[in-house]
């Protein structure tokens, strides 16, 4: 006789048992004192018309009628609801942390992009101003060059004449 099975892990089904399955006696009839209601056995032999022989019963002549038992079918264990909620909470917390990190990264990127856009605008403005200033300075240089060209031509000849005279004078003095 076997009564120490965890019944919470089994479902009782009213059908004919097969070899190797567990049964629970629910309506003990002709027992000869060998079993009673609530006893649990493992089916060793099966006889369609009579019943089953249980592994745990030592007397081979004693069978349990099909009407005296129910079959115990194992219930698939599902994760404990509390464990499932805990795992889901941890997953949600981890994902929320990742979302917060992504938000911070996005904010930082947006600030950097705004600053870069501002600096690019300044550089374009400065570049345009510099280009305009360079153009104005070039115009001024050309204008000054055109105005001073005659002076340079005149002073070259007078300067060269003065230098030539000075060199000749020096040479004569030394001789």
C-alpha positions in Angstrom: 0.0 0.0 0.0 1.3 3.3 -1.0 -0.1 6.6 0.3 3.0 8.9 0.3 2.6 10.5 -3.2 2.2 14.2 -3.6 -1.3 14.3 -5.1 -1.1 18.0 -5.9 1.1 17.0 -8.8 -1.6 14.6 -10.3 -5.0 14.9 -11.8 -7.6 12.1 -11.2 -9.0 10.7 -14.4 -11.8 8.1 -14.6 -10.5 5.7 -17.3 -8.9 2.3 -17.7 -5.2 2.4 -16.6 -2.3 1.3 -18.6 0.8 -0.6 -17.5 3.2 1.7 -15.6 0.6 4.3 -14.7 -0.3 5.2 -11.1 -3.8 4.6 -9.8 -5.7 5.7 -6.7 -8.3 3.4 -5.1 -11.5 5.4 -4.7 -14.1 2.6 -4.2 -12.5 -0.4 -2.7 -14.7 -3.5 -3.0 -13.1 -6.9 -2.8 -9.8 -6.2 -1.0 -9.1 -9.1 1.4 -7.7 -6.4 3.6 -4.8 -5.7 1.2 -5.8 -2.2 0.1 -8.4 0.5 0.9 -9.7 3.8 -0.4 -6.9 6.3 -0.9 -4.2 3.7 -1.5 -2.0 4.4 -4.5 -0.4 1.8 -6.7 1.5 1.3 -10.0 -0.1 -0.8 -12.7 2.0 -3.9 -13.4 -0.4 -6.0 -15.5 -3.6 -5.0 -17.3 -6.7 -7.2 -18.0 -9.4 -5.6 -20.0 -12.3 -7.4 -18.5 -11.1 -7.8 -14.9 -8.9 -4.9 -13.9 -5.3 -4.5 -13.1 -2.6 -6.1 -10.9 -0.6 -3.7 -8.8 3.1 -3.9 -8.5 2.9 -3.1 -4.7 0.5 -5.9 -4.0 2.3 -9.2 -3.2 -0.6 -11.5 -3.9 -0.8 -12.2 -7.7 -4.3 -13.5 -7.4 -5.7 -10.2 -6.1 -6.6 -7.7 -8.8 -8.2 -4.3 -8.5 -11.4 -3.9 -10.6 -11.5 -1.0 -13.1 -14.5 0.4 -11.2 -12.5 0.7 -8.0 -9.8 3.2 -9.1 -9.0 6.4 -11.0 -5.9 7.0 -13.0 -3.4 9.6 -11.7 -2.1 11.7 -14.6 0.8 13.9 -13.9 0.1 17.7 -14.1 2.7 19.6 -16.1 4.4 21.9 -13.7 4.0 25.5 -14.5 6.2 28.2 -13.1 4.9 29.6 -9.8 2.9 32.7 -10.4 5.0 34.7 -7.9 8.2 33.6 -9.6 6.7 34.6 -12.9 5.7 38.1 -11.6 9.2 38.5 -10.1 10.9 37.7 -13.4 8.6 39.9 -15.3 9.2 42.8 -12.8 13.0 42.3 -13.1 12.7 42.3 -16.9 10.6 45.5 -16.9 13.0 47.2 -14.5 16.0 46.2 -16.7 14.2 47.5 -19.8 13.2 50.7 -18.1 16.8 51.3 -17.1 17.9 50.7 -20.7 15.2 53.1 -21.9 16.4 55.8 -19.4 20.0 55.3 -20.6 18.8 55.6 -24.2 16.9 58.8 -23.4 19.9 60.3 -21.7 22.1 59.4 -24.7 19.5 60.9 -27.1 19.3 64.1 -25.0 23.1 64.3 -25.0 23.2 63.7 -28.8 20.6 66.4 -29.4 22.5 68.9 -27.3 25.7 68.1 -29.2 24.0 68.3 -32.5 22.4 71.7 -31.6 25.8 73.0 -30.5 27.4 71.8 -33.7 24.7 73.4 -35.8 25.2 76.7 -34.0 29.0 76.5 -34.4 28.6 75.6 -38.1 26.3 78.6 -38.6 28.9 80.8 -36.9 31.7 79.4 -39.0 29.7 80.0 -42.2 29.0 83.6 -41.1 32.6 84.1 -40.1 33.8 82.5 -43.4 31.5 84.8 -45.4 32.7 87.8 -43.5 36.3 86.8 -44.0 35.7 86.2 -47.7 34.2 89.6 -48.0 37.0 91.2 -46.0 39.6 89.5 -48.2 37.9 90.7 -51.3 37.8 94.3 -50.0 41.5 94.1 -49.0 42.4 92.7 -52.4 40.6 95.6 -54.1 42.4 98.1 -51.8 45.8 96.6 -52.7 45.1 96.7 -56.4 43.9 100.3 -56.1 47.0 101.2 -54.1 49.3 99.4 -56.5 47.7 101.2 -59.5 48.1 104.6 -57.7 51.7 104.0 -56.6 53.0 102.4 -59.7 54.1 105.7 -61.3 55.8 106.8 -58.1 57.7 103.5 -58.0 58.8 103.8 -61.6 60.0 107.4 -61.1 61.7 106.7 -57.8 63.4 103.7 -59.3 65.2 105.7 -61.9 66.1 108.5 -59.5 67.2 106.0 -56.9 69.3 104.1 -59.3 70.8 107.3 -60.5 71.6 108.3 -56.9 73.1 104.9 -56.1 75.2 104.9 -59.3 76.5 108.4 -58.4 77.3 107.3 -54.9 79.1 104.2 -56.0 81.2 106.1 -58.5 82.1 108.7 -55.9 83.2 106.1 -53.5 85.3 104.4 -56.1 87.0 107.6 -57.1 87.7 108.5 -53.5 89.5 105.3 -52.9 91.5 105.4 -56.0 
